[in-house]
Amino acid sequence: MHEALQVSQALLDKRDSARLILGDSYREIMAEYGEVITAVSKDRGLNIIAATYQMIGESPDLESTGILYLVAAAVELIAPSPSEVANG
């Protein structure tokens, strides 16, 4: 159980990092990444996390910020952040 909490916190930390980096464009960029993740998820019959994991694994040239944004978008799809937090 402790490990699950650590993973959850790490995912939320990634979301927060993306929010800091992207600032005002956070919502728009997360929506774009989220659309791609959702499409892959539906197309392959995978949950959001599995689809994101596969996308990262299939993209060896993906830069660290791309990985961060994919993970953050997956977190937003699963547990959307409140508007006031995202804009603060």
Backbone hydrogen bonds, N-H to C=O, Kabsch-Sander energy under -0.5 kcal/mol:
donor,donor_aa,acceptor,acceptor_aa,energy
5,L,1,M,-1.8
6,Q,2,H,-1.9
7,V,3,E,-2.4
8,S,4,A,-2.5
9,Q,5,L,-2.4
10,A,6,Q,-2.3
11,L,7,V,-2.4
12,L,8,S,-2.2
13,D,9,Q,-2.3
14,K,10,A,-1.9
15,R,11,L,-2.0
16,D,12,L,-2.4
17,S,13,D,-2.4
18,A,14,K,-2.4
19,R,15,R,-2.2
20,L,16,D,-2.0
21,I,17,S,-2.3
22,L,18,A,-2.8
23,G,19,R,-1.9
25,S,22,L,-1.9
26,Y,23,G,-1.8
29,I,25,S,-2.4
30,M,26,Y,-2.8
31,A,27,R,-2.1
32,E,28,E,-1.8
33,Y,29,I,-2.5
34,G,30,M,-2.8
35,E,31,A,-2.1
36,V,32,E,-1.5
37,I,33,Y,-2.6
38,T,34,G,-2.7
39,A,35,E,-2.2
40,V,36,V,-2.5
41,S,37,I,-2.8
42,K,38,T,-2.6
43,D,39,A,-2.7
44,R,40,V,-2.4
45,G,41,S,-1.0
46,L,41,S,-2.2
51,A,47,N,-2.6
52,T,48,I,-2.3
53,Y,49,I,-2.6
54,Q,50,A,-2.4
55,M,51,A,-2.5
56,I,52,T,-2.3
57,G,53,Y,-2.4
58,E,54,Q,-2.1
59,S,56,I,-1.2
62,L,59,S,-1.9
67,I,63,E,-2.0
68,L,64,S,-2.5
69,Y,65,T,-2.6
70,L,66,G,-2.3
71,V,67,I,-2.6
72,A,68,L,-2.7
73,A,69,Y,-2.6
74,A,70,L,-2.3
75,V,71,V,-2.3
76,E,72,A,-2.4
77,L,73,A,-2.2
78,I,74,A,-1.9
79,A,75,V,-3.8
86,A,82,P,-2.4
87,N,83,S,-2.1
88,G,85,V,-0.8
